[in-house]
């Protein structure tokens, strides 16, 4: 067997013991040649400046939050993302807040001739 394939098989075997979600993320990262830097439940601790769009974002879409998956979850509403020179709706999701943090949603604001996205983040209470 080729040494690269053997190393990949050993890596995937070890990752599989971490659980299905970790295995999928690690497999995708391995295949794409990128590094996965996990954030606590999918959100940063500081606001992150995003892209600048050349037009104002559409009005937010109305979302009905499904039932929470468990106690302590909070709803993170959807938002318009700028991707390939157009707006794309990213639906909301449930998340467990880190201890002592609350979700500060992202927003679009004027930036020169365009609009800049400032991503949501977990801020201290």
LINMOCOR-V327961 format. One record per residue. N is the residue number from 1. OMEGA is omega in degrees with one decimal (* if undefined). BURIAL is 1 if it has 24 or more other ideal C-beta (glycine too) atoms within 12 Angstrom, else 0. Layout:
N_OMEGA_BURIAL + N_OMEGA_BURIAL
This chain:
1_178.9_0 + 2_-175.7_0 + 3_178.8_0 + 4_178.3_0 + 5_179.0_0 + 6_178.8_0 + 7_178.7_0 + 8_-179.9_0 + 9_179.1_0 + 10_178.9_0 + 11_-178.5_0 + 12_177.6_0 + 13_179.8_0 + 14_-179.7_0 + 15_-178.9_0 + 16_178.0_0 + 17_178.7_0 + 18_-178.9_0 + 19_-174.7_0 + 20_-178.3_0 + 21_179.1_0 + 22_-179.7_0 + 23_179.8_0 + 24_-179.3_0 + 25_-178.8_0 + 26_178.5_1 + 27_178.4_0 + 28_179.9_0 + 29_179.9_0 + 30_-179.1_0 + 31_-177.2_0 + 32_-179.2_0 + 33_-179.5_0 + 34_179.9_0 + 35_178.0_0 + 36_177.9_0 + 37_-175.3_0 + 38_173.6_0 + 39_179.8_0 + 40_177.9_0 + 41_171.9_1 + 42_179.5_0 + 43_178.9_1 + 44_178.1_1 + 45_178.5_0 + 46_176.2_0 + 47_-179.7_0 + 48_177.4_0 + 49_-178.5_0 + 50_-176.0_1 + 51_174.1_1 + 52_179.1_0 + 53_-178.2_1 + 54_177.9_0 + 55_-179.9_0 + 56_177.9_0 + 57_175.1_1 + 58_174.8_0 + 59_178.1_0 + 60_177.3_0 + 61_176.6_0 + 62_178.9_0 + 63_171.5_0 + 64_-179.4_0 + 65_175.2_0 + 66_178.9_0 + 67_178.5_0 + 68_-179.9_0 + 69_179.8_0 + 70_178.9_0 + 71_175.9_0 + 72_178.7_0 + 73_174.3_0 + 74_-179.5_1 + 75_174.5_0 + 76_-175.3_1 + 77_179.9_1 + 78_-178.0_1 + 79_175.3_1 + 80_175.6_1 + 81_177.3_0 + 82_-176.1_1 + 83_179.4_0 + 84_176.2_0 + 85_174.1_0 + 86_177.5_0 + 87_178.7_1 + 88_179.7_0 + 89_175.1_0 + 90_-176.3_1 + 91_179.3_0 + 92_-179.7_1 + 93_176.3_0 + 94_177.5_1 + 95_175.5_1 + 96_-178.8_0 + 97_172.2_1 + 98_179.8_0 + 99_177.4_0 + 100_-178.0_0 + 101_173.7_0 + 102_-177.9_0 + 103_172.8_1 + 104_-175.2_1 + 105_176.6_1 + 106_-179.7_1 + 107_174.3_0 + 108_175.8_1 + 109_179.2_0 + 110_178.2_0 + 111_-176.0_0 + 112_179.0_0 + 113_-175.8_0 + 114_-179.3_0 + 115_-179.4_0 + 116_175.6_1 + 117_173.4_1 + 118_-172.8_0 + 119_175.8_1 + 120_-178.8_1 + 121_177.3_1 + 122_-179.5_1 + 123_177.5_0 + 124_177.6_0 + 125_*_0
